[in-house]
Amino acid sequence: MIRIFVSSVQKEFEQERFKLFEWITADPFLGKFFEVFLFEKLPAMDNTPQQVFLDEIGQCGIYLGILGKEYGFVGKKGISVTEEEFDEASRLHKHRLVFVTDHANEDRDQNQVQFIYKAQAFLVRRKFSDYSDLKSLLYASLVRYLEESGRIQTTPFDASTLKEANLSAIDPKKIADFVILARSKRGFKLQPTAPSEEILTHLNLLNDNKPNNAAILLFGYEPSRFFPSSEVRCEYHLGIDRKKPIASYKVFTGTVFELVDQVEDFILSKLDYQVETRAGGTSIPGKYEIPREVIAEGIVNAVAHRDYTNNGSVQVMLFKDRLEIRNPGFLPLGWTVEKLKQLHTSVPRNLLLAEPMYQAGYIERLGTGTSDMVTLANEAGLVDPEFTQEDTFNVTIYRQGYGVTNSIPAKLPPSSLQVPTKYPPSIDNSTQDHHGSTVEVRNLLKVLVGEKSRQELQDALGLKDRRNFRENYIDPALKKGFIELKFPNSPSHPKQKYLLTKKGQKALKIL
């Protein structure tokens, strides 16, 4: 039996604690695996209550903390009894679950607010509104504990198959394109001309000649037809709050490769591209205010490691001060958000999904991705990205001049957070300046030196999605008269190039 140590502020959750004890003890499923420790259930004894609590933590398998508005009795160590118990569970490396009421911070004791931030920095914390909500969240957490600790066995999502799915749902061209990319990135052994079944078998993506879920997400014609929540919802807001009207809103569908490329391009298209110098040739060194590699890592992690059994979608939101990526998934059992900033082993949630993404160069196996995000952000003059585990796994990347250096984000007005920066704030597509140019068109003009092909321009800006590039960069620039075709009478000319018009050159000088 796995012993659950239930700790909470005295009196505040007395009824809830007894209800949880009775529910887990009587539940025909949970009762087979768990027993609950409540101090009130112990007989009278000589030891002090707190010493009994601390001794009991050493015997338990799971620490359960319930935090509300009250901080509770402060002991000899200058912290509450509840926080002392939490620290002891942390010291002993117990599996910790912390559930927090949905009260606003101003309604809590300020010591309790700091305690909650402390818990947030090290483990999963979930918010609840009432006992029914708490019970539901705890049930899901305990089942997940049993699954990940190997006490109950289920087939992983990516290895499972759907009755209605067969090989007709798989696009052979996408498989061939993957092989070409994987051969160039990792030396993949098979040839792009090999039969699709052979390649899928090599990648462990076939079960009795049926494609598993990973195969559909990687190479399906329409993965969202089978998994509607596999989409990614992207929002661009002009301010620092999530509210309507939304300046730009997109819902992207497709394979995991297509999702990463489309979402990455969406974010980059809203950021200003800084050109270092236009002298010294046709190659112009430049960079975005948030390094492209940091953005890519955040998106890849969200798509590759999300929980696909969850009905929620990945959400990406770009604000004036930050980029937020919300992923319906959880850290591996026993992991903390602090561990992500250090070198760690790679533990993919969806192994069959992650392996082809590794072969195609989208992810690494070394476990350095999140720590690299911190390093690259710092090198670009940005504060550390923040990782938090709540109902979703969240990554927050602050833009130039925003954010704070400690682990607790400050709710300060933008004027007090902003510092001088060489990157001007991105201008919304509806705000017309520089002769009506959008941020996408302005970035295009910055890299158009001499004559360049569409692919050369895309590569210069680090963009991958061809449709997005044409619709948001090339077509608007042509319509505004900033660029022109080298062969205007033959748009599909094999040697087609783009060059600046006099109007484009004048706009570039203003930039």
C-alpha positions in Angstrom: 0.0 0.0 0.0 1.1 3.5 -0.8 0.8 5.8 2.2 -0.5 9.4 1.5 0.4 12.0 4.0 -2.3 14.7 4.1 -1.1 18.1 5.3 -3.1 21.4 5.4 -3.6 24.6 7.3 -5.2 23.7 10.6 -9.0 24.0 10.6 -9.3 25.6 7.1 -9.8 22.3 5.4 -10.8 20.0 8.2 -14.0 18.8 6.5 -12.3 18.3 3.1 -9.4 16.3 4.7 -11.9 13.9 6.4 -13.9 13.5 3.2 -10.7 12.6 1.2 -9.8 10.1 3.8 -13.2 8.4 3.6 -13.4 8.5 -0.2 -9.9 7.0 -0.9 -10.4 4.4 1.9 -13.8 3.3 0.5 -13.1 3.6 -3.2 -12.9 0.1 -4.8 -10.0 1.1 -7.1 -7.9 3.6 -5.1 -8.4 1.7 -1.9 -6.4 -1.2 -3.4 -3.3 1.0 -3.8 -3.5 3.9 -1.2 -4.0 4.4 2.5 -4.4 7.9 4.0 -2.6 9.3 7.1 -4.6 11.8 9.2 -3.2 12.9 12.5 -6.7 13.0 13.9 -7.0 9.3 13.4 -4.0 8.5 15.7 -4.5 7.5 19.4 -3.2 9.8 22.1 0.6 9.6 22.6 3.5 11.3 24.3 5.2 12.7 21.3 4.4 16.3 20.1 2.0 16.5 17.2 4.6 18.1 14.9 7.2 15.4 15.6 4.7 12.8 14.8 3.9 14.5 11.5 7.6 14.8 10.6 8.2 11.2 11.4 5.2 10.1 9.4 6.4 11.9 6.3 9.4 9.6 6.2 7.0 6.6 6.0 4.7 7.9 3.3 5.0 7.6 -0.4 3.1 10.7 -1.4 2.8 14.1 0.3 -0.5 15.9 -0.3 -0.7 19.6 0.5 -3.9 21.7 0.4 -3.2 25.4 0.5 -5.8 28.1 0.9 -6.0 31.6 2.4 -4.5 31.0 5.9 -0.8 30.5 6.6 -1.3 28.8 9.9 0.6 28.5 13.1 4.2 29.6 12.9 6.6 27.2 14.8 10.1 27.6 16.2 11.7 27.7 12.8 9.8 30.8 11.9 7.6 29.1 9.2 4.2 27.5 9.4 3.8 23.9 10.4 2.5 23.2 6.9 5.5 24.7 5.2 7.8 22.8 7.6 6.1 19.6 6.6 6.4 20.5 2.9 10.2 21.2 3.4 10.6 17.8 5.1 8.8 16.0 2.2 11.1 17.9 -0.2 14.2 17.0 1.7 13.2 13.3 1.6 12.4 13.5 -2.1 8.8 12.4 -1.6 6.4 12.6 -4.5 4.5 15.8 -3.8 1.1 16.9 -4.9 0.0 20.5 -3.9 -3.5 21.8 -4.6 -4.2 25.5 -4.2 -7.6 27.3 -3.9 -8.5 29.7 -6.7 -8.5 32.7 -4.4 -6.8 35.9 -5.5 -3.5 36.6 -3.9 -4.8 39.8 -2.2 -7.3 37.6 -0.3 -4.5 35.4 1.1 -2.1 35.8 4.0 1.1 37.2 2.4 3.2 34.5 4.0 0.9 32.0 2.3 1.4 33.7 -1.1 5.1 33.3 -0.8 4.7 29.7 0.3 2.6 29.0 -2.8 5.2 30.6 -5.0 7.8 28.4 -3.3 5.8 25.3 -4.0 5.2 26.4 -7.6 8.9 26.7 -8.3 9.5 23.0 -7.4 6.5 20.9 -8.4 3.1 20.4 -9.8 0.4 22.6 -8.2 -3.2 22.6 -9.3 -6.0 25.1 -8.6 -9.4 24.0 -7.3 -12.6 25.9 -6.4 -14.5 23.4 -4.2 -14.3 19.8 -2.8 -15.7 18.3 -5.9 -13.1 20.0 -8.0 -10.3 19.0 -5.5 -11.5 15.3 -5.6 -11.5 15.2 -9.4 -8.0 16.7 -9.7 -6.6 14.4 -7.0 -8.1 11.3 -8.7 -6.4 12.2 -12.0 -3.1 12.8 -10.2 -3.2 9.5 -8.3 -4.1 7.5 -11.4 -1.2 9.2 -13.2 1.1 8.3 -10.3 0.0 4.6 -10.6 0.6 4.6 -14.4 4.0 6.3 -14.3 5.2 4.2 -11.4 4.3 1.0 -13.3 1.6 -0.2 -10.8 -1.0 -0.2 -13.5 -0.3 -0.8 -17.2 -1.9 0.9 -20.2 -0.9 1.1 -23.8 0.8 4.5 -24.5 -1.2 6.8 -26.7 1.3 7.0 -29.5 1.6 3.2 -29.7 -2.2 2.7 -29.8 -4.3 2.3 -32.9 -7.7 3.4 -34.0 -10.2 1.1 -35.5 -11.1 3.5 -38.3 -7.5 4.2 -39.3 -5.6 2.3 -42.0 -2.8 3.0 -44.4 -5.0 5.1 -46.7 -4.8 7.8 -44.0 -1.0 8.0 -44.5 0.5 10.3 -47.1 3.5 8.6 -48.9 4.9 11.9 -50.0 5.2 13.1 -46.5 7.1 10.0 -45.6 9.4 10.4 -48.6 10.0 14.1 -47.6 10.8 13.0 -44.1 13.3 10.4 -45.2 15.1 13.0 -47.4 15.3 15.4 -44.4 16.3 12.6 -41.9 19.1 11.4 -44.2 20.6 14.9 -44.3 20.2 15.6 -40.6 20.9 12.2 -38.9 22.1 9.8 -41.7 18.8 7.9 -41.8 19.5 4.5 -43.4 16.5 4.0 -45.6 16.0 5.6 -49.0 13.1 7.9 -49.9 12.1 5.4 -52.6 11.6 2.6 -50.1 8.0 1.4 -49.6 6.0 3.4 -47.0 5.3 0.2 -45.1 9.0 -0.6 -44.8 9.8 2.9 -43.5 6.9 2.9 -41.0 7.9 -0.6 -39.8 11.5 0.6 -39.3 10.1 3.5 -37.2 7.8 1.1 -35.2 4.8 2.9 -36.5 2.8 -0.1 -37.7 0.7 -2.5 -35.6 -0.5 -5.5 -37.6 -0.2 -3.4 -40.8 -2.3 -0.6 -39.2 -0.7 2.8 -38.6 -0.6 3.7 -34.9 -1.5 7.1 -33.5 2.1 8.4 -33.9 2.1 7.5 -37.6 -1.0 9.5 -38.2 0.3 12.5 -36.3 3.6 12.4 -38.2 2.5 11.5 -41.7 -1.3 11.6 -42.0 -3.2 13.5 -44.7 -5.4 15.1 -42.0 -4.3 14.2 -38.5 -7.0 16.5 -37.0 -9.7 14.3 -38.5 -8.7 11.6 -36.1 -7.4 13.9 -33.3 -9.2 17.2 -33.3 -7.2 18.5 -30.3 -3.9 18.1 -32.1 -4.4 21.6 -33.5 -2.4 24.6 -32.2 -4.3 27.9 -31.4 -2.2 31.1 -31.9 -3.1 34.5 -30.7 -1.3 37.9 -31.1 -2.3 40.6 -28.6 -1.1 44.3 -28.7 -1.1 44.7 -25.0 0.0 42.6 -22.0 -3.5 41.1 -21.2 -5.5 38.4 -23.0 -8.6 40.3 -24.1 -10.6 41.0 -27.2 -10.3 42.2 -29.9 -7.4 39.9 -30.8 -5.0 41.5 -33.3 -4.4 38.2 -35.0 -5.8 34.7 -34.4 -4.9 31.5 -36.2 -5.7 27.8 -35.7 -3.1 25.5 -37.3 -3.7 21.9 -38.2 -1.5 19.3 -39.9 1.3 16.9 -39.0 3.5 17.6 -36.0 6.2 18.8 -38.5 3.7 21.2 -40.2 2.5 22.4 -36.8 6.0 23.3 -35.6 6.8 25.1 -38.9 3.5 27.0 -39.1 3.5 28.2 -35.5 7.1 29.2 -35.5 6.5 31.3 -38.6 3.4 32.9 -37.0 5.5 34.1 -34.1 8.5 35.2 -36.1 6.1 37.2 -38.4 5.1 39.3 -35.4 8.6 40.1 -34.2 10.9 42.8 -35.5 14.0 41.5 -37.4 17.1 43.4 -36.5 19.7 43.7 -39.3 23.2 44.3 -38.1 24.7 45.7 -41.3 23.9 45.8 -45.0 27.5 46.2 -46.0 29.9 43.5 -47.2 27.8 41.4 -49.6 24.4 40.0 -50.3 24.3 38.0 -47.0 22.9 40.2 -44.2 23.5 39.1 -40.6 20.4 39.7 -38.5 18.3 38.3 -35.7 14.9 38.5 -34.0 14.4 40.0 -30.6 13.6 36.5 -29.3 16.1 34.0 -30.7 14.5 31.7 -33.3 16.0 28.7 -31.5 14.3 29.6 -28.2 11.0 29.9 -29.9 11.4 26.6 -31.9 12.4 24.6 -28.7 9.3 25.9 -26.9 7.0 24.9 -29.7 8.6 21.5 -30.4 8.4 20.6 -26.7 4.7 21.5 -26.6 3.9 19.5 -29.7 6.1 16.5 -29.1 5.6 16.0 -25.3 1.9 17.0 -24.8 -0.7 14.7 -23.5 -2.7 13.8 -26.6 -5.4 12.1 -24.5 -6.3 15.5 -23.2 -9.0 17.3 -25.2 -7.2 20.6 -24.8 -5.1 22.1 -27.6 -1.7 23.7 -27.4 -2.1 27.5 -27.1 0.5 30.0 -28.2 0.0 33.7 -27.2 2.3 36.6 -28.1 1.9 39.7 -26.1 3.7 43.0 -26.0 5.9 41.8 -23.2 6.0 38.0 -23.5 5.4 34.8 -25.4 3.4 32.1 -23.7 3.2 28.5 -24.8 0.6 26.3 -22.9 0.8 22.6 -23.4 -1.8 20.1 -22.1 0.8 17.8 -20.5 2.8 17.2 -17.4 6.4 16.8 -16.3 7.7 13.2 -15.9 7.0 11.7 -12.4 9.3 13.2 -9.8 10.6 16.0 -12.0 10.6 19.7 -11.0 10.6 22.9 -13.2 14.0 23.7 -11.7 15.4 20.5 -13.2 14.5 21.8 -16.7 17.0 24.6 -16.4 19.8 22.1 -15.8 21.3 19.2 -17.8 18.9 16.3 -17.5 18.1 13.1 -19.3 15.6 13.1 -22.1 12.3 11.4 -21.1 9.8 11.9 -24.0 6.1 11.4 -23.2 5.4 10.1 -26.7 8.5 8.0 -27.6 7.3 6.8 -31.0 6.4 10.5 -31.9 9.7 11.9 -30.6 12.1 9.5 -32.5 11.1 10.6 -36.0 11.2 14.2 -34.9 14.8 13.5 -33.6 15.7 11.9 -37.0 14.4 15.0 -38.8 16.4 17.3 -36.6 13.5 18.9 -34.7 14.6 17.7 -31.3 17.7 16.4 -29.5 18.2 13.4 -27.3 20.6 15.0 -24.8 18.1 16.7 -22.5 19.6 20.1 -23.1 16.7 21.7 -24.9 15.2 23.7 -22.0 18.5 24.6 -20.5 19.6 25.8 -23.9 16.5 28.0 -24.0 17.7 29.7 -20.8 21.3 30.1 -22.1 20.3 31.5 -25.6 17.7 33.9 -24.0 20.4 35.3 -21.7 22.9 35.7 -24.5 20.2 37.7 -26.3 19.8 40.0 -23.3 16.5 38.4 -22.2 15.6 37.2 -18.7 15.3 33.5 -17.9 12.3 31.8 -19.6 9.8 30.6 -16.9 8.5 27.1 -16.7 5.4 26.4 -14.6 3.3 23.3 -14.1 -0.4 23.9 -13.4 -3.4 22.4 -15.2 -1.1 22.8 -18.3 2.6 23.0 -18.6 3.5 26.6 -19.4 6.5 28.3 -20.9 6.8 32.1 -20.7 9.5 33.8 -22.7 9.8 37.5 -22.1 10.5 40.0 -24.9 13.3 42.5 -24.9 13.1 44.9 -21.9 10.4 42.9 -20.0 10.3 40.4 -17.2 12.1 40.1 -13.8 15.1 38.2 -12.8 13.7 36.2 -10.0 11.4 33.2 -10.2 8.3 35.1 -9.1 6.9 37.3 -11.9 6.1 40.8 -10.7 2.7 42.2 -11.6 4.1 45.6 -12.6 2.9 48.0 -15.2 4.8 47.8 -18.5 6.5 51.2 -17.9 8.2 50.0 -14.8 9.4 46.8 -16.4 10.6 48.2 -19.7 14.2 49.2 -20.2 15.9 50.8 -23.2 16.3 48.4 -26.1 17.4 48.5 -29.7 14.3 46.6 -30.7 11.3 48.8 -31.2 7.9 47.2 -30.2 6.3 45.3 -33.0 3.5 47.2 -34.7 0.2 45.6 -35.2 -0.8 44.7 -38.8 -3.7 47.2 -38.5 -1.3 50.1 -37.7 -0.1 51.4 -41.0 3.2 53.3 -41.1 6.3 53.4 -43.4 3.9 53.8 -46.4 1.5 51.1 -45.2 4.0 48.4 -44.4 3.3 45.6 -41.9 5.9 44.1 -39.6 6.2 41.2 -42.0 6.8 43.4 -45.0 9.3 45.6 -43.1 11.3 42.5 -42.2 11.2 41.4 -45.9 12.6 44.7 -47.1 15.4 44.5 -44.5 16.8 41.3 -46.1 16.2 42.1 -49.8 19.6 43.1 -51.1 20.1 43.0 -54.8 18.1 40.1 -56.3 16.8 37.2 -54.2 14.6 34.2 -54.9 11.7 33.3 -52.7 13.7 30.5 -51.0 16.6 32.8 -50.4 14.4 35.4 -48.7 12.7 32.7 -46.6 16.1 31.3 -45.5 17.3 34.8 -44.6 14.4 35.3 -42.3 14.5 31.7 -40.9 11.0 30.9 -42.1 9.8 27.5 -43.3 6.1 27.7 -44.2 5.9 28.6 -47.9 2.2 29.5 -47.9 2.6 31.8 -44.9 5.5 33.5 -46.5 3.7 34.2 -49.7 0.5 35.4 -48.1 2.0 37.6 -45.4 5.3 38.8 -47.0 5.5 38.5 -50.8 1.9 39.3 -51.8 1.5 42.4 -49.5 4.9 43.7 -50.6 4.0 43.3 -54.2 0.6 44.9 -53.7 2.1 47.9 -52.0 4.6 48.3 -54.7 7.7 47.8 -52.4 9.1 44.9 -54.5 8.8 43.7 -58.0 9.5 40.6 -60.1 12.6 40.3 -62.2 10.4 38.5 -64.8 7.0 40.2 -64.4 5.5 38.7 -67.5 6.4 35.2 -66.3 5.6 34.8 -62.6 6.6 31.1 -62.6 9.9 31.6 -64.3 12.4 29.1 -63.0 15.0 31.8 -62.4 12.4 34.3 -60.8 13.9 36.8 -58.4 12.5 39.7 -56.3 14.1 43.2 -56.0 13.2 46.5 -54.4 11.4 49.2 -56.3 12.2 52.9 -55.7 9.3 53.0 -53.3 10.7 50.0 -51.5 14.2 51.6 -51.3 12.7 54.8 -49.9 10.7 52.8 -47.2 13.9 50.9 -46.3 15.8 54.2 -45.7 13.0 55.2 -43.2 13.5 51.8 -41.5 
